[in-house]
Amino acid sequence: TRSIRPLSTADFQYATRLGCTIRQVSRVQATEGGFHGFVGPVLVPQGSSFGRNQGANNVVSVYGRYGGESSFSGAGAGGPATAVAVVSDLLALTRGGPRREAEEWQPAAFVAPPPMPYYLRFVVKDKPGILASIAGSLARHSVNVDALLQEPGYPKDRLPFVVTVEPCEEVALLEALGEMNEERWHAEPPLALPMLVDHDS
């Protein structure tokens, strides 16, 4: 699980430049060896079902190897939706019908997430050599840079900019960020968000 607290207005501005927006996403991906689960903020394309979702609505998207993608949308929060859920539960309890037991869980293992592209936002105390340092740390961990974005108009002592990276192993990315955390030019810790650009990632 990852918090939305580190997000800032700058992140939404940069996401827009990338043709994306940021959504809180719960994601489970099954593999032959087990499954990977994740809950946290993610960059999604603006034209996707997640990107077009607004307000208190929820979207559920299921993707299968042979069946493709199926998406369902509906109210997930707010007074009326919550009232319907509570009243439905109360009616089910008063009817006293047979309780449905959950099916037996099959053993499964947690596995590492698949390689994904990532959005990295840095806020730095600007000085020469910062980009070279970031690129060097990423290269040492076999993480390839895709793009660099920097909006004008921010103070030099708290300068935000974004580096997007090509699909990579999360563990390698985290090791690179851990190496960068030793640097003194950070004005705040870097933020890494997965980018859900297609089903292969």
C-alpha positions as CSV (number, residue, x, y, z in Angstrom):
1,T,0.0,0.0,0.0
2,R,1.2,3.5,-0.8
3,S,-0.2,6.8,0.5
4,I,-1.5,9.7,-1.5
5,R,0.0,12.2,0.9
6,P,3.2,12.9,-1.0
7,L,1.2,14.0,-4.1
8,S,1.3,17.7,-5.0
9,T,-0.3,20.0,-7.5
10,A,2.9,19.7,-9.6
11,D,2.3,16.0,-10.0
12,F,-1.1,16.6,-11.6
13,Q,0.5,19.2,-13.9
14,Y,3.2,16.9,-15.0
15,A,0.7,14.0,-15.4
16,T,-1.3,16.2,-17.7
17,R,1.8,16.9,-19.8
18,L,2.2,13.1,-20.1
19,G,-1.4,12.7,-21.3
20,C,-2.3,11.1,-18.0
21,T,-4.0,11.8,-14.7
22,I,-3.5,10.3,-11.2
23,R,-6.0,7.8,-9.7
24,Q,-6.0,5.7,-6.5
25,V,-5.9,2.2,-7.9
26,S,-6.2,-1.3,-6.4
27,R,-4.6,-3.8,-8.6
28,V,-4.2,-7.6,-8.5
29,Q,-2.4,-9.5,-11.1
30,A,-2.3,-13.3,-11.1
31,T,0.6,-15.2,-12.5
32,E,1.6,-18.9,-12.7
33,G,3.8,-18.5,-9.6
34,G,1.3,-16.5,-7.5
35,F,-0.1,-13.0,-7.5
36,H,0.9,-9.4,-7.0
37,G,-1.3,-6.9,-5.2
38,F,-1.0,-3.1,-5.0
39,V,-3.0,-0.2,-3.7
40,G,-1.9,3.4,-4.3
41,P,-1.7,6.3,-6.6
42,V,-1.0,5.5,-10.2
43,L,-0.6,7.4,-13.5
44,V,-3.3,6.4,-15.9
45,P,-4.0,7.6,-19.5
46,Q,-6.7,10.4,-19.5
47,G,-8.7,8.5,-22.2
48,S,-8.8,5.2,-20.3
49,S,-11.8,4.1,-18.2
50,F,-9.9,5.0,-15.1
51,G,-8.8,8.4,-16.4
52,R,-12.4,9.3,-17.5
53,N,-13.8,8.3,-14.1
54,Q,-15.0,11.3,-12.1
55,G,-16.3,12.2,-8.6
56,A,-17.4,9.4,-6.3
57,N,-17.7,6.8,-9.0
58,N,-15.7,3.6,-9.0
59,V,-14.4,1.6,-11.9
60,V,-13.6,-2.1,-11.9
61,S,-11.7,-3.4,-14.9
62,V,-11.0,-7.1,-15.4
63,Y,-8.5,-8.3,-18.0
64,G,-8.2,-11.9,-19.1
65,R,-5.8,-13.5,-21.5
66,Y,-8.6,-14.7,-23.8
67,G,-11.6,-12.6,-22.9
68,G,-9.9,-9.2,-23.1
69,E,-11.1,-6.3,-20.9
70,S,-14.4,-5.8,-19.2
71,S,-15.1,-2.7,-17.2
72,F,-17.9,-1.8,-14.8
73,S,-18.6,1.6,-13.4
74,G,-21.0,2.9,-10.7
75,A,-21.4,5.0,-7.6
76,G,-18.9,3.9,-4.9
77,A,-19.2,6.6,-2.3
78,G,-21.4,9.4,-1.0
79,G,-24.7,9.4,0.8
80,P,-27.1,7.5,-1.6
81,A,-24.5,4.7,-2.5
82,T,-23.6,4.2,1.2
83,A,-27.3,4.1,2.2
84,V,-28.1,1.5,-0.4
85,A,-25.2,-0.7,0.8
86,V,-26.2,-0.4,4.5
87,V,-29.9,-1.1,3.8
88,S,-29.1,-4.1,1.6
89,D,-27.0,-5.6,4.4
90,L,-29.7,-5.0,7.0
91,L,-32.3,-6.6,4.7
92,A,-30.0,-9.6,4.2
93,L,-29.6,-10.0,8.0
94,T,-33.3,-9.8,8.7
95,R,-34.2,-12.4,6.1
96,G,-32.1,-14.9,8.0
97,G,-31.2,-16.9,4.9
98,P,-28.3,-19.4,4.8
99,R,-24.9,-17.8,5.2
100,R,-22.6,-18.3,2.3
101,E,-19.2,-19.5,3.4
102,A,-16.3,-18.4,1.4
103,E,-14.7,-21.0,-0.8
104,E,-11.6,-22.6,0.4
105,W,-8.6,-20.5,-0.4
106,Q,-5.9,-22.1,-2.6
107,P,-2.4,-21.5,-1.4
108,A,-0.6,-18.8,-3.4
109,A,2.5,-16.8,-3.1
110,F,3.2,-13.1,-3.3
111,V,5.4,-12.4,-6.4
112,A,7.2,-9.3,-7.5
113,P,5.3,-6.9,-9.7
114,P,5.9,-7.2,-13.5
115,P,8.2,-4.7,-15.1
116,M,6.4,-1.4,-15.4
117,P,7.2,2.2,-16.5
118,Y,7.5,4.6,-13.6
119,Y,7.0,8.3,-13.0
120,L,9.7,9.8,-10.7
121,R,9.2,13.2,-9.3
122,F,12.1,15.0,-7.6
123,V,12.1,18.2,-5.6
124,V,15.7,19.5,-5.3
125,K,17.8,22.4,-4.2
126,D,19.1,23.2,-7.7
127,K,22.8,22.9,-8.4
128,P,25.0,21.5,-11.3
129,G,25.3,17.8,-11.6
130,I,21.9,16.6,-10.2
131,L,20.7,15.2,-13.5
132,A,24.0,13.4,-14.1
133,S,23.7,11.9,-10.6
134,I,20.2,10.7,-11.1
135,A,21.0,9.2,-14.6
136,G,24.1,7.5,-13.1
137,S,22.2,5.9,-10.3
138,L,19.5,4.6,-12.6
139,A,22.0,3.3,-15.1
140,R,23.9,1.4,-12.4
141,H,20.7,-0.5,-11.7
142,S,19.8,-1.1,-15.3
143,V,16.9,1.4,-15.3
144,N,16.6,3.3,-18.6
145,V,15.4,6.9,-18.7
146,D,12.5,7.6,-21.1
147,A,11.8,11.4,-20.7
148,L,12.7,14.4,-18.6
149,L,10.1,17.2,-17.8
150,Q,10.7,20.4,-16.0
151,E,8.1,23.2,-15.7
152,P,9.3,26.8,-15.3
153,G,8.4,29.1,-12.6
154,Y,9.4,27.2,-9.4
155,P,11.9,28.5,-6.8
156,K,15.4,27.1,-7.2
157,D,15.5,25.9,-3.6
158,R,12.4,23.7,-4.2
159,L,12.6,22.8,-7.9
160,P,10.3,20.0,-9.0
161,F,11.0,18.0,-12.1
162,V,10.0,14.6,-13.4
163,V,11.9,11.7,-15.0
164,T,9.9,8.9,-16.6
165,V,11.6,5.5,-17.0
166,E,11.0,2.6,-19.3
167,P,9.5,-0.6,-17.9
168,C,11.8,-1.9,-15.2
169,E,11.9,-4.2,-12.2
170,E,10.5,-2.4,-9.1
171,V,13.3,-3.8,-6.9
172,A,16.0,-2.3,-9.2
173,L,14.2,1.1,-9.2
174,L,13.9,1.1,-5.4
175,E,17.6,0.3,-5.1
176,A,18.5,3.2,-7.4
177,L,16.2,5.6,-5.4
178,G,17.8,4.4,-2.2
179,E,21.2,5.2,-3.5
180,M,20.0,8.7,-4.5
181,N,18.5,9.3,-1.1
182,E,22.1,9.7,0.2
183,E,22.4,12.9,-1.8
184,R,22.1,16.3,-0.1
185,W,20.3,18.1,-2.9
186,H,16.9,16.7,-2.1
187,A,14.4,19.2,-0.8
188,E,12.0,16.3,-0.1
189,P,12.1,12.6,-0.8
190,P,11.5,11.5,-4.4
191,L,8.1,10.1,-5.4
192,A,7.8,7.0,-7.6
193,L,4.4,6.2,-9.2
194,P,3.7,3.2,-11.5
195,M,2.3,4.1,-14.9
196,L,-0.6,1.9,-16.2
197,V,-0.2,2.5,-19.9
198,D,-1.3,-0.9,-21.3
199,H,-2.0,-4.4,-20.2
200,D,1.4,-5.7,-21.0
201,S,2.9,-3.4,-18.3
